[in-house]
Every structure is written in C-alpha cells, then in structure tokens.
Amino acid sequence: MVGVVVTAYPFGNGLTNLISPIGGVLLAGLAIARISFGQWLKVIFKLFPILWLVAAISAAVGI
C-alpha cells in the first residue's frame, strides 16, 4: 500500500508538469520547438483526461 502512495506522487507531479506554465523545462522545450503555450494547452487538454485515466487505473491496479 505504501508503494502505491509513493507511485501516486510522480503520477500527479508528471501530470501537473504538463500544464504548469512555471515549469522551466516545459517552457524551454516549447521555445526550442517554437510552439506557443496556447497551442500546447489545446493539445494537452485533449490528452490530459486520457493520461489521468491511465494514471488512475495504474494506481488502482497497484492497490
């Protein structure tokens, strides 16, 4: 059970880093690829529920 809690933190952290505009790595990567943050949000908000569901199912299976 403790392992699932430890695994849930990276799931949440990773999902948050996909949409957080204060993440230096995200903004630097978008700048290198010449993708605006608005374009990124349009793409990631379509993918985000799927990724969240995969993370939730993975945590549930871990229990």
Predicted model as a PDB file, atoms N, CA, C, CB and O in Angstrom, pLDDT in the B-factor column:
MODEL        1                                                                  
ATOM      1  N   MET A   1       0.822  -1.191   0.000  1.00 66.00           N  
ATOM      2  CA  MET A   1       0.000   0.000   0.000  1.00 66.00           C  
ATOM      3  C   MET A   1       0.867   1.257   0.000  1.00 66.00           C  
ATOM      4  CB  MET A   1      -0.936  -0.003   1.204  1.00 66.00           C  
ATOM      5  O   MET A   1       0.535   2.233  -0.672  1.00 66.00           O  
ATOM      6  N   VAL A   2       1.969   1.244   0.741  1.00 75.00           N  
ATOM      7  CA  VAL A   2       2.846   2.408   0.789  1.00 75.00           C  
ATOM      8  C   VAL A   2       3.465   2.669  -0.577  1.00 75.00           C  
ATOM      9  CB  VAL A   2       3.943   2.214   1.841  1.00 75.00           C  
ATOM     10  O   VAL A   2       3.672   3.821  -0.956  1.00 75.00           O  
ATOM     11  N   GLY A   3       3.761   1.611  -1.311  1.00 78.00           N  
ATOM     12  CA  GLY A   3       4.331   1.760  -2.649  1.00 78.00           C  
ATOM     13  C   GLY A   3       3.389   2.480  -3.602  1.00 78.00           C  
ATOM     14  O   GLY A   3       3.835   3.215  -4.482  1.00 78.00           O  
ATOM     15  N   VAL A   4       2.085   2.272  -3.431  1.00 79.00           N  
ATOM     16  CA  VAL A   4       1.103   2.944  -4.291  1.00 79.00           C  
ATOM     17  C   VAL A   4       1.080   4.435  -3.985  1.00 79.00           C  
ATOM     18  CB  VAL A   4      -0.308   2.334  -4.101  1.00 79.00           C  
ATOM     19  O   VAL A   4       0.954   5.255  -4.895  1.00 79.00           O  
ATOM     20  N   VAL A   5       1.200   4.786  -2.720  1.00 82.00           N  
ATOM     21  CA  VAL A   5       1.236   6.196  -2.337  1.00 82.00           C  
ATOM     22  C   VAL A   5       2.485   6.852  -2.914  1.00 82.00           C  
ATOM     23  CB  VAL A   5       1.200   6.351  -0.794  1.00 82.00           C  
ATOM     24  O   VAL A   5       2.431   7.975  -3.414  1.00 82.00           O  
ATOM     25  N   VAL A   6       3.585   6.160  -2.842  1.00 86.00           N  
ATOM     26  CA  VAL A   6       4.838   6.682  -3.385  1.00 86.00           C  
ATOM     27  C   VAL A   6       4.739   6.810  -4.907  1.00 86.00           C  
ATOM     28  CB  VAL A   6       6.026   5.768  -2.995  1.00 86.00           C  
ATOM     29  O   VAL A   6       5.301   7.747  -5.473  1.00 86.00           O  
ATOM     30  N   THR A   7       4.056   5.912  -5.568  1.00 86.00           N  
ATOM     31  CA  THR A   7       3.879   5.968  -7.010  1.00 86.00           C  
ATOM     32  C   THR A   7       2.866   7.030  -7.415  1.00 86.00           C  
ATOM     33  CB  THR A   7       3.448   4.616  -7.534  1.00 86.00           C  
ATOM     34  O   THR A   7       2.989   7.609  -8.495  1.00 86.00           O  
ATOM     35  N   ALA A   8       1.883   7.297  -6.591  1.00 87.00           N  
ATOM     36  CA  ALA A   8       0.861   8.292  -6.921  1.00 87.00           C  
ATOM     37  C   ALA A   8       1.459   9.693  -6.998  1.00 87.00           C  
ATOM     38  CB  ALA A   8      -0.268   8.261  -5.887  1.00 87.00           C  
ATOM     39  O   ALA A   8       1.002  10.510  -7.798  1.00 87.00           O  
ATOM     40  N   TYR A   9       2.449   9.982  -6.200  1.00 89.00           N  
ATOM     41  CA  TYR A   9       3.079  11.304  -6.229  1.00 89.00           C  
ATOM     42  C   TYR A   9       3.692  11.611  -7.601  1.00 89.00           C  
ATOM     43  CB  TYR A   9       4.159  11.396  -5.143  1.00 89.00           C  
ATOM     44  O   TYR A   9       3.413  12.680  -8.144  1.00 89.00           O  
ATOM     45  N   PRO A  10       4.513  10.729  -8.188  1.00 90.00           N  
ATOM     46  CA  PRO A  10       5.042  11.036  -9.525  1.00 90.00           C  
ATOM     47  C   PRO A  10       3.950  11.141 -10.594  1.00 90.00           C  
ATOM     48  CB  PRO A  10       6.041   9.973  -9.934  1.00 90.00           C  
ATOM     49  O   PRO A  10       4.078  11.924 -11.536  1.00 90.00           O  
ATOM     50  N   PHE A  11       2.882  10.359 -10.451  1.00 90.00           N  
ATOM     51  CA  PHE A  11       1.767  10.499 -11.399  1.00 90.00           C  
ATOM     52  C   PHE A  11       1.227  11.922 -11.361  1.00 90.00           C  
ATOM     53  CB  PHE A  11       0.636   9.486 -11.078  1.00 90.00           C  
ATOM     54  O   PHE A  11       1.090  12.566 -12.401  1.00 90.00           O  
ATOM     55  N   GLY A  12       0.924  12.408 -10.175  1.00 89.00           N  
ATOM     56  CA  GLY A  12       0.382  13.754 -10.035  1.00 89.00           C  
ATOM     57  C   GLY A  12       1.378  14.823 -10.437  1.00 89.00           C  
ATOM     58  O   GLY A  12       1.020  15.807 -11.084  1.00 89.00           O  
ATOM     59  N   ASN A  13       2.620  14.627 -10.055  1.00 89.00           N  
ATOM     60  CA  ASN A  13       3.662  15.584 -10.403  1.00 89.00           C  
ATOM     61  C   ASN A  13       3.855  15.653 -11.919  1.00 89.00           C  
ATOM     62  CB  ASN A  13       4.981  15.207  -9.716  1.00 89.00           C  
ATOM     63  O   ASN A  13       3.964  16.743 -12.481  1.00 89.00           O  
ATOM     64  N   GLY A  14       3.896  14.522 -12.565  1.00 89.00           N  
ATOM     65  CA  GLY A  14       4.079  14.491 -14.008  1.00 89.00           C  
ATOM     66  C   GLY A  14       2.918  15.131 -14.747  1.00 89.00           C  
ATOM     67  O   GLY A  14       3.123  15.876 -15.705  1.00 89.00           O  
ATOM     68  N   LEU A  15       1.699  14.844 -14.307  1.00 91.00           N  
ATOM     69  CA  LEU A  15       0.529  15.445 -14.951  1.00 91.00           C  
ATOM     70  C   LEU A  15       0.506  16.951 -14.738  1.00 91.00           C  
ATOM     71  CB  LEU A  15      -0.763  14.818 -14.414  1.00 91.00           C  
ATOM     72  O   LEU A  15       0.168  17.702 -15.653  1.00 91.00           O  
ATOM     73  N   THR A  16       0.856  17.389 -13.558  1.00 89.00           N  
ATOM     74  CA  THR A  16       0.892  18.826 -13.281  1.00 89.00           C  
ATOM     75  C   THR A  16       1.961  19.514 -14.122  1.00 89.00           C  
ATOM     76  CB  THR A  16       1.150  19.080 -11.789  1.00 89.00           C  
ATOM     77  O   THR A  16       1.740  20.623 -14.609  1.00 89.00           O  
ATOM     78  N   ASN A  17       3.094  18.887 -14.297  1.00 88.00           N  
ATOM     79  CA  ASN A  17       4.178  19.486 -15.079  1.00 88.00           C  
ATOM     80  C   ASN A  17       3.812  19.635 -16.552  1.00 88.00           C  
ATOM     81  CB  ASN A  17       5.439  18.648 -14.948  1.00 88.00           C  
ATOM     82  O   ASN A  17       4.427  20.436 -17.257  1.00 88.00           O  
ATOM     83  N   LEU A  18       2.833  18.888 -17.026  1.00 88.00           N  
ATOM     84  CA  LEU A  18       2.411  19.026 -18.423  1.00 88.00           C  
ATOM     85  C   LEU A  18       1.641  20.309 -18.679  1.00 88.00           C  
ATOM     86  CB  LEU A  18       1.563  17.847 -18.823  1.00 88.00           C  
ATOM     87  O   LEU A  18       1.587  20.775 -19.817  1.00 88.00           O  
ATOM     88  N   ILE A  19       1.043  20.891 -17.645  1.00 87.00           N  
ATOM     89  CA  ILE A  19       0.207  22.070 -17.847  1.00 87.00           C  
ATOM     90  C   ILE A  19       0.676  23.292 -17.076  1.00 87.00           C  
ATOM     91  CB  ILE A  19      -1.194  21.758 -17.460  1.00 87.00           C  
ATOM     92  O   ILE A  19       0.111  24.373 -17.249  1.00 87.00           O  
ATOM     93  N   SER A  20       1.687  23.155 -16.234  1.00 87.00           N  
ATOM     94  CA  SER A  20       2.137  24.261 -15.399  1.00 87.00           C  
ATOM     95  C   SER A  20       3.033  25.215 -16.195  1.00 87.00           C  
ATOM     96  CB  SER A  20       2.885  23.729 -14.167  1.00 87.00           C  
ATOM     97  O   SER A  20       4.077  24.804 -16.701  1.00 87.00           O  
ATOM     98  N   PRO A  21       2.629  26.494 -16.310  1.00 82.00           N  
ATOM     99  CA  PRO A  21       3.450  27.431 -17.081  1.00 82.00           C  
ATOM    100  C   PRO A  21       4.699  27.899 -16.336  1.00 82.00           C  
ATOM    101  CB  PRO A  21       2.624  28.627 -17.465  1.00 82.00           C  
ATOM    102  O   PRO A  21       5.529  28.600 -16.915  1.00 82.00           O  
ATOM    103  N   ILE A  22       4.846  27.528 -15.073  1.00 86.00           N  
ATOM    104  CA  ILE A  22       6.038  27.949 -14.342  1.00 86.00           C  
ATOM    105  C   ILE A  22       7.141  26.898 -14.401  1.00 86.00           C  
ATOM    106  CB  ILE A  22       5.685  28.246 -12.894  1.00 86.00           C  
ATOM    107  O   ILE A  22       8.207  27.082 -13.814  1.00 86.00           O  
ATOM    108  N   GLY A  23       6.890  25.802 -15.107  1.00 76.00           N  
ATOM    109  CA  GLY A  23       7.910  24.774 -15.264  1.00 76.00           C  
ATOM    110  C   GLY A  23       8.931  25.203 -16.312  1.00 76.00           C  
ATOM    111  O   GLY A  23       8.595  25.352 -17.487  1.00 76.00           O  
ATOM    112  N   GLY A  24      10.152  25.397 -15.896  1.00 82.00           N  
ATOM    113  CA  GLY A  24      11.193  25.863 -16.809  1.00 82.00           C  
ATOM    114  C   GLY A  24      11.466  24.905 -17.950  1.00 82.00           C  
ATOM    115  O   GLY A  24      11.702  25.334 -19.080  1.00 82.00           O  
ATOM    116  N   VAL A  25      11.437  23.618 -17.670  1.00 87.00           N  
ATOM    117  CA  VAL A  25      11.723  22.624 -18.704  1.00 87.00           C  
ATOM    118  C   VAL A  25      10.632  22.639 -19.769  1.00 87.00           C  
ATOM    119  CB  VAL A  25      11.850  21.217 -18.086  1.00 87.00           C  
ATOM    120  O   VAL A  25      10.929  22.552 -20.960  1.00 87.00           O  
ATOM    121  N   LEU A  26       9.385  22.747 -19.356  1.00 90.00           N  
ATOM    122  CA  LEU A  26       8.279  22.784 -20.308  1.00 90.00           C  
ATOM    123  C   LEU A  26       8.393  24.004 -21.214  1.00 90.00           C  
ATOM    124  CB  LEU A  26       6.932  22.793 -19.571  1.00 90.00           C  
ATOM    125  O   LEU A  26       8.314  23.879 -22.436  1.00 90.00           O  
ATOM    126  N   LEU A  27       8.576  25.164 -20.633  1.00 90.00           N  
ATOM    127  CA  LEU A  27       8.647  26.384 -21.435  1.00 90.00           C  
ATOM    128  C   LEU A  27       9.892  26.414 -22.319  1.00 90.00           C  
ATOM    129  CB  LEU A  27       8.628  27.606 -20.529  1.00 90.00           C  
ATOM    130  O   LEU A  27       9.834  26.896 -23.450  1.00 90.00           O  
ATOM    131  N   ALA A  28      10.997  25.914 -21.822  1.00 92.00           N  
ATOM    132  CA  ALA A  28      12.214  25.858 -22.639  1.00 92.00           C  
ATOM    133  C   ALA A  28      12.026  24.910 -23.817  1.00 92.00           C  
ATOM    134  CB  ALA A  28      13.419  25.414 -21.788  1.00 92.00           C  
ATOM    135  O   ALA A  28      12.423  25.219 -24.940  1.00 92.00           O  
ATOM    136  N   GLY A  29      11.423  23.760 -23.557  1.00 92.00           N  
ATOM    137  CA  GLY A  29      11.169  22.807 -24.642  1.00 92.00           C  
ATOM    138  C   GLY A  29      10.213  23.361 -25.687  1.00 92.00           C  
ATOM    139  O   GLY A  29      10.406  23.160 -26.886  1.00 92.00           O  
ATOM    140  N   LEU A  30       9.183  24.059 -25.226  1.00 93.00           N  
ATOM    141  CA  LEU A  30       8.249  24.674 -26.164  1.00 93.00           C  
ATOM    142  C   LEU A  30       8.927  25.769 -26.976  1.00 93.00           C  
ATOM    143  CB  LEU A  30       7.044  25.244 -25.418  1.00 93.00           C  
ATOM    144  O   LEU A  30       8.650  25.920 -28.166  1.00 93.00           O  
ATOM    145  N   ALA A  31       9.810  26.531 -26.348  1.00 94.00           N  
ATOM    146  CA  ALA A  31      10.529  27.586 -27.063  1.00 94.00           C  
ATOM    147  C   ALA A  31      11.459  27.000 -28.121  1.00 94.00           C  
ATOM    148  CB  ALA A  31      11.328  28.447 -26.081  1.00 94.00           C  
ATOM    149  O   ALA A  31      11.549  27.521 -29.232  1.00 94.00           O  
ATOM    150  N   ILE A  32      12.138  25.932 -27.777  1.00 96.00           N  
ATOM    151  CA  ILE A  32      13.032  25.285 -28.747  1.00 96.00           C  
ATOM    152  C   ILE A  32      12.238  24.742 -29.931  1.00 96.00           C  
ATOM    153  CB  ILE A  32      13.830  24.145 -28.075  1.00 96.00           C  
ATOM    154  O   ILE A  32      12.675  24.837 -31.078  1.00 96.00           O  
ATOM    155  N   ALA A  33      11.073  24.174 -29.645  1.00 96.00           N  
ATOM    156  CA  ALA A  33      10.234  23.606 -30.706  1.00 96.00           C  
ATOM    157  C   ALA A  33       9.384  24.665 -31.413  1.00 96.00           C  
ATOM    158  CB  ALA A  33       9.329  22.531 -30.127  1.00 96.00           C  
ATOM    159  O   ALA A  33       8.686  24.362 -32.381  1.00 96.00           O  
ATOM    160  N   ARG A  34       9.444  25.903 -30.926  1.00 96.00           N  
ATOM    161  CA  ARG A  34       8.667  27.022 -31.473  1.00 96.00           C  
ATOM    162  C   ARG A  34       7.170  26.741 -31.448  1.00 96.00           C  
ATOM    163  CB  ARG A  34       9.108  27.321 -32.899  1.00 96.00           C  
ATOM    164  O   ARG A  34       6.456  26.936 -32.432  1.00 96.00           O  
ATOM    165  N   ILE A  35       6.727  26.277 -30.293  1.00 95.00           N  
ATOM    166  CA  ILE A  35       5.306  26.010 -30.060  1.00 95.00           C  
ATOM    167  C   ILE A  35       4.851  26.969 -28.967  1.00 95.00           C  
ATOM    168  CB  ILE A  35       5.046  24.498 -29.653  1.00 95.00           C  
ATOM    169  O   ILE A  35       5.483  27.063 -27.915  1.00 95.00           O  
ATOM    170  N   SER A  36       3.759  27.679 -29.215  1.00 94.00           N  
ATOM    171  CA  SER A  36       3.264  28.605 -28.192  1.00 94.00           C  
ATOM    172  C   SER A  36       2.600  27.811 -27.067  1.00 94.00           C  
ATOM    173  CB  SER A  36       2.262  29.631 -28.807  1.00 94.00           C  
ATOM    174  O   SER A  36       2.166  26.674 -27.249  1.00 94.00           O  
ATOM    175  N   PHE A  37       2.538  28.447 -25.910  1.00 93.00           N  
ATOM    176  CA  PHE A  37       1.914  27.785 -24.761  1.00 93.00           C  
ATOM    177  C   PHE A  37       0.432  27.551 -25.031  1.00 93.00           C  
ATOM    178  CB  PHE A  37       2.101  28.625 -23.476  1.00 93.00           C  
ATOM    179  O   PHE A  37      -0.119  26.545 -24.584  1.00 93.00           O  
ATOM    180  N   GLY A  38      -0.218  28.448 -25.744  1.00 93.00           N  
ATOM    181  CA  GLY A  38      -1.631  28.279 -26.112  1.00 93.00           C  
ATOM    182  C   GLY A  38      -1.849  27.061 -26.992  1.00 93.00           C  
ATOM    183  O   GLY A  38      -2.805  26.311 -26.797  1.00 93.00           O  
ATOM    184  N   GLN A  39      -0.962  26.864 -27.963  1.00 95.00           N  
ATOM    185  CA  GLN A  39      -1.055  25.671 -28.819  1.00 95.00           C  
ATOM    186  C   GLN A  39      -0.853  24.406 -27.990  1.00 95.00           C  
ATOM    187  CB  GLN A  39      -0.011  25.732 -29.963  1.00 95.00           C  
ATOM    188  O   GLN A  39      -1.550  23.409 -28.179  1.00 95.00           O  
ATOM    189  N   TRP A  40       0.104  24.460 -27.074  1.00 94.00           N  
ATOM    190  CA  TRP A  40       0.382  23.314 -26.213  1.00 94.00           C  
ATOM    191  C   TRP A  40      -0.843  22.961 -25.376  1.00 94.00           C  
ATOM    192  CB  TRP A  40       1.585  23.604 -25.300  1.00 94.00           C  
ATOM    193  O   TRP A  40      -1.190  21.788 -25.240  1.00 94.00           O  
ATOM    194  N   LEU A  41      -1.500  23.984 -24.812  1.00 93.00           N  
ATOM    195  CA  LEU A  41      -2.672  23.733 -23.976  1.00 93.00           C  
ATOM    196  C   LEU A  41      -3.802  23.104 -24.776  1.00 93.00           C  
ATOM    197  CB  LEU A  41      -3.150  25.029 -23.332  1.00 93.00           C  
ATOM    198  O   LEU A  41      -4.503  22.229 -24.267  1.00 93.00           O  
ATOM    199  N   LYS A  42      -3.992  23.534 -26.018  1.00 95.00           N  
ATOM    200  CA  LYS A  42      -5.039  22.940 -26.855  1.00 95.00           C  
ATOM    201  C   LYS A  42      -4.800  21.444 -27.042  1.00 95.00           C  
ATOM    202  CB  LYS A  42      -5.098  23.643 -28.225  1.00 95.00           C  
ATOM    203  O   LYS A  42      -5.738  20.648 -26.996  1.00 95.00           O  
ATOM    204  N   VAL A  43      -3.565  21.076 -27.248  1.00 93.00           N  
ATOM    205  CA  VAL A  43      -3.231  19.656 -27.467  1.00 93.00           C  
ATOM    206  C   VAL A  43      -3.303  18.869 -26.159  1.00 93.00           C  
ATOM    207  CB  VAL A  43      -1.819  19.520 -28.085  1.00 93.00           C  
ATOM    208  O   VAL A  43      -3.885  17.785 -26.108  1.00 93.00           O  
ATOM    209  N   ILE A  44      -2.707  19.425 -25.104  1.00 93.00           N  
ATOM    210  CA  ILE A  44      -2.595  18.663 -23.861  1.00 93.00           C  
ATOM    211  C   ILE A  44      -3.939  18.519 -23.156  1.00 93.00           C  
ATOM    212  CB  ILE A  44      -1.596  19.327 -22.929  1.00 93.00           C  
ATOM    213  O   ILE A  44      -4.166  17.520 -22.474  1.00 93.00           O  
ATOM    214  N   PHE A  45      -4.847  19.505 -23.307  1.00 92.00           N  
ATOM    215  CA  PHE A  45      -6.151  19.379 -22.661  1.00 92.00           C  
ATOM    216  C   PHE A  45      -7.004  18.291 -23.301  1.00 92.00           C  
ATOM    217  CB  PHE A  45      -6.887  20.703 -22.713  1.00 92.00           C  
ATOM    218  O   PHE A  45      -7.927  17.780 -22.666  1.00 92.00           O  
ATOM    219  N   LYS A  46      -6.710  17.931 -24.542  1.00 94.00           N  
ATOM    220  CA  LYS A  46      -7.387  16.782 -25.159  1.00 94.00           C  
ATOM    221  C   LYS A  46      -6.792  15.473 -24.641  1.00 94.00           C  
ATOM    222  CB  LYS A  46      -7.275  16.847 -26.704  1.00 94.00           C  
ATOM    223  O   LYS A  46      -7.504  14.486 -24.457  1.00 94.00           O  
ATOM    224  N   LEU A  47      -5.487  15.478 -24.409  1.00 94.00           N  
ATOM    225  CA  LEU A  47      -4.791  14.274 -23.951  1.00 94.00           C  
ATOM    226  C   LEU A  47      -4.862  14.069 -22.441  1.00 94.00           C  
ATOM    227  CB  LEU A  47      -3.352  14.332 -24.374  1.00 94.00           C  
ATOM    228  O   LEU A  47      -4.781  12.940 -21.957  1.00 94.00           O  
ATOM    229  N   PHE A  48      -5.013  15.160 -21.704  1.00 93.00           N  
ATOM    230  CA  PHE A  48      -4.931  15.116 -20.240  1.00 93.00           C  
ATOM    231  C   PHE A  48      -5.910  14.132 -19.605  1.00 93.00           C  
ATOM    232  CB  PHE A  48      -5.177  16.489 -19.680  1.00 93.00           C  
ATOM    233  O   PHE A  48      -5.498  13.374 -18.726  1.00 93.00           O  
ATOM    234  N   PRO A  49      -7.185  14.102 -20.001  1.00 94.00           N  
ATOM    235  CA  PRO A  49      -8.090  13.125 -19.373  1.00 94.00           C  
ATOM    236  C   PRO A  49      -7.669  11.676 -19.613  1.00 94.00           C  
ATOM    237  CB  PRO A  49      -9.499  13.326 -19.891  1.00 94.00           C  
ATOM    238  O   PRO A  49      -7.847  10.824 -18.742  1.00 94.00           O  
ATOM    239  N   ILE A  50      -7.122  11.401 -20.771  1.00 95.00           N  
ATOM    240  CA  ILE A  50      -6.660  10.038 -21.071  1.00 95.00           C  
ATOM    241  C   ILE A  50      -5.470   9.687 -20.176  1.00 95.00           C  
ATOM    242  CB  ILE A  50      -6.268   9.903 -22.576  1.00 95.00           C  
ATOM    243  O   ILE A  50      -5.424   8.604 -19.594  1.00 95.00           O  
ATOM    244  N   LEU A  51      -4.518  10.600 -20.070  1.00 94.00           N  
ATOM    245  CA  LEU A  51      -3.356  10.357 -19.217  1.00 94.00           C  
ATOM    246  C   LEU A  51      -3.752  10.218 -17.753  1.00 94.00           C  
ATOM    247  CB  LEU A  51      -2.342  11.483 -19.375  1.00 94.00           C  
ATOM    248  O   LEU A  51      -3.206   9.384 -17.030  1.00 94.00           O  
ATOM    249  N   TRP A  52      -4.713  11.047 -17.316  1.00 94.00           N  
ATOM    250  CA  TRP A  52      -5.191  10.964 -15.935  1.00 94.00           C  
ATOM    251  C   TRP A  52      -5.839   9.604 -15.686  1.00 94.00           C  
ATOM    252  CB  TRP A  52      -6.194  12.103 -15.631  1.00 94.00           C  
ATOM    253  O   TRP A  52      -5.629   8.989 -14.641  1.00 94.00           O  
ATOM    254  N   LEU A  53      -6.620   9.147 -16.648  1.00 95.00           N  
ATOM    255  CA  LEU A  53      -7.290   7.855 -16.510  1.00 95.00           C  
ATOM    256  C   LEU A  53      -6.275   6.717 -16.452  1.00 95.00           C  
ATOM    257  CB  LEU A  53      -8.267   7.632 -17.673  1.00 95.00           C  
ATOM    258  O   LEU A  53      -6.426   5.795 -15.650  1.00 95.00           O  
ATOM    259  N   VAL A  54      -5.256   6.772 -17.283  1.00 94.00           N  
ATOM    260  CA  VAL A  54      -4.205   5.746 -17.257  1.00 94.00           C  
ATOM    261  C   VAL A  54      -3.500   5.743 -15.901  1.00 94.00           C  
ATOM    262  CB  VAL A  54      -3.179   5.986 -18.396  1.00 94.00           C  
ATOM    263  O   VAL A  54      -3.226   4.680 -15.345  1.00 94.00           O  
ATOM    264  N   ALA A  55      -3.208   6.927 -15.371  1.00 92.00           N  
ATOM    265  CA  ALA A  55      -2.543   7.011 -14.064  1.00 92.00           C  
ATOM    266  C   ALA A  55      -3.459   6.479 -12.963  1.00 92.00           C  
ATOM    267  CB  ALA A  55      -2.128   8.471 -13.755  1.00 92.00           C  
ATOM    268  O   ALA A  55      -3.000   5.772 -12.066  1.00 92.00           O  
ATOM    269  N   ALA A  56      -4.758   6.812 -13.022  1.00 91.00           N  
ATOM    270  CA  ALA A  56      -5.704   6.334 -12.007  1.00 91.00           C  
ATOM    271  C   ALA A  56      -5.862   4.816 -12.063  1.00 91.00           C  
ATOM    272  CB  ALA A  56      -7.070   7.007 -12.194  1.00 91.00           C  
ATOM    273  O   ALA A  56      -5.911   4.156 -11.026  1.00 91.00           O  
ATOM    274  N   ILE A  57      -5.938   4.277 -13.249  1.00 93.00           N  
ATOM    275  CA  ILE A  57      -6.074   2.813 -13.395  1.00 93.00           C  
ATOM    276  C   ILE A  57      -4.794   2.122 -12.908  1.00 93.00           C  
ATOM    277  CB  ILE A  57      -6.369   2.425 -14.888  1.00 93.00           C  
ATOM    278  O   ILE A  57      -4.853   1.089 -12.241  1.00 93.00           O  
ATOM    279  N   SER A  58      -3.643   2.701 -13.249  1.00 90.00           N  
ATOM    280  CA  SER A  58      -2.374   2.112 -12.793  1.00 90.00           C  
ATOM    281  C   SER A  58      -2.292   2.116 -11.270  1.00 90.00           C  
ATOM    282  CB  SER A  58      -1.174   2.878 -13.388  1.00 90.00           C  
ATOM    283  O   SER A  58      -1.847   1.137 -10.670  1.00 90.00           O  
ATOM    284  N   ALA A  59      -2.714   3.200 -10.648  1.00 88.00           N  
ATOM    285  CA  ALA A  59      -2.700   3.245  -9.176  1.00 88.00           C  
ATOM    286  C   ALA A  59      -3.695   2.253  -8.589  1.00 88.00           C  
ATOM    287  CB  ALA A  59      -3.021   4.665  -8.675  1.00 88.00           C  
ATOM    288  O   ALA A  59      -3.408   1.611  -7.579  1.00 88.00           O  
ATOM    289  N   ALA A  60      -4.857   2.123  -9.212  1.00 89.00           N  
ATOM    290  CA  ALA A  60      -5.857   1.180  -8.722  1.00 89.00           C  
ATOM    291  C   ALA A  60      -5.379  -0.263  -8.838  1.00 89.00           C  
ATOM    292  CB  ALA A  60      -7.160   1.357  -9.486  1.00 89.00           C  
ATOM    293  O   ALA A  60      -5.626  -1.080  -7.951  1.00 89.00           O  
ATOM    294  N   VAL A  61      -4.697  -0.571  -9.930  1.00 90.00           N  
ATOM    295  CA  VAL A  61      -4.158  -1.917 -10.106  1.00 90.00           C  
ATOM    296  C   VAL A  61      -3.070  -2.186  -9.069  1.00 90.00           C  
ATOM    297  CB  VAL A  61      -3.599  -2.099 -11.535  1.00 90.00           C  
ATOM    298  O   VAL A  61      -2.925  -3.310  -8.589  1.00 90.00           O  
ATOM    299  N   GLY A  62      -2.306  -1.144  -8.727  1.00 85.00           N  
ATOM    300  CA  GLY A  62      -1.247  -1.280  -7.728  1.00 85.00           C  
ATOM    301  C   GLY A  62      -1.773  -1.613  -6.337  1.00 85.00           C  
ATOM    302  O   GLY A  62      -1.079  -2.234  -5.532  1.00 85.00           O  
ATOM    303  N   ILE A  63      -3.012  -1.191  -6.064  1.00 82.00           N  
ATOM    304  CA  ILE A  63      -3.584  -1.477  -4.759  1.00 82.00           C  
ATOM    305  C   ILE A  63      -3.910  -2.940  -4.687  1.00 82.00           C  
ATOM    306  CB  ILE A  63      -4.834  -0.625  -4.489  1.00 82.00           C  
ATOM    307  O   ILE A  63      -4.409  -3.412  -3.666  1.00 82.00           O  
TER     308      ILE A  63                                                      
ENDMDL                                                                          
END                                                                             
